[in-house]
Amino acid sequence: MKKLLAILATSIVALTACGPRDAKTSSDGKTITVAFNQSKSHPQHLALREFGDELERQTKGRYKLNIQPNAILGSQTETLEMVQGGTLEMTLVSSSLLENYNSNYTAISLPYVYDSLKHQKAVFESDVFDELLASTTGKGFQAVAAYTAGARSVYTKTPINTKADLAGKKIRVMESESKVAMMNAMGGVGTPMSQGEVYTAIQQGIIDGGENNEVTYTDLKHYEVAPYFSYTEHLMVPDLVVVNNSFYNSMSAEDKTVFDALIQKSVEREFALWNESVETAKQTAINKGAKFIEPDKAEFKNASLALNEKTLASDSAMKATYDKIRALAD
Ligand code: GCU
């Protein structure tokens, strides 16, 4: 019996010590584990890897990045909670999820708020987001940079050319109230769920489609279950690099300066990598049978802008952020 208890105790210790983070974190605590919900070939993964290599070089090995791709550490909602709780140093999540912590985040991903990637890049490189990114500090985490995730469009099993074509169609949206409202305004039925569930949900007929950029559409092979990709380009939702505060503040002033400069530098690099990836992703999907359609975008845009007006009318802080973004449009 004693022996059995000893074996059990050892197994429990071993199990507890093998959490997702501990399994990968070096004992000196200088390995920064980053959760990422897409593949290793995704432009954001490449940008993060380059950031990591440079961080390691410039801090002379005091910090190393350990990126865990393909959502192995969990969905974005889950990894954000891990970063908040301090069991993970870093994650990359859609800014839509931050709306659940500070509603002002809604302003930076409202439909049609950015005119182009160029406009979005100008905003990311300005100081418009500074206050917002630091606003969750009291909650245990903060965003340190925004990456582009291109423009999102609707994809389904049948062609969507007009708002009427979307009527009654259940379209997966990210887990945010504003995105549900947006899809409903566009004519569909907004259905929130995490990205990892989308393929099977479409396959099983639980939803009729999703909405995303070309890169993720192809990366996750969603064209296999929803081959009609309709260029509504209704959203450009920033992705955010989020860090745990205790980890961030544990860096020396010198290392923090290096970290901050390099993560900012990686924003520009990520935009470049993004631009290189979109056409390739689209071509891959076409080769696999996907059809890319140009719908009547004005219909979707008008419905979304009317909703934006209502959302902004009731929130002056959100309106101020929205106006600053619009002021940087060409
Ligand atoms: C994009 C975005 C991800 C997000 C995903 C989603 O791919 O880059 O951060 O998780 O959309 O729809 O959930």
Residues whose N, C-alpha, C, O or C-beta is under 5 A from the ligand:
A	BS01	GCU	V93 S94 A149 M174 Q195 E211 T216 D239
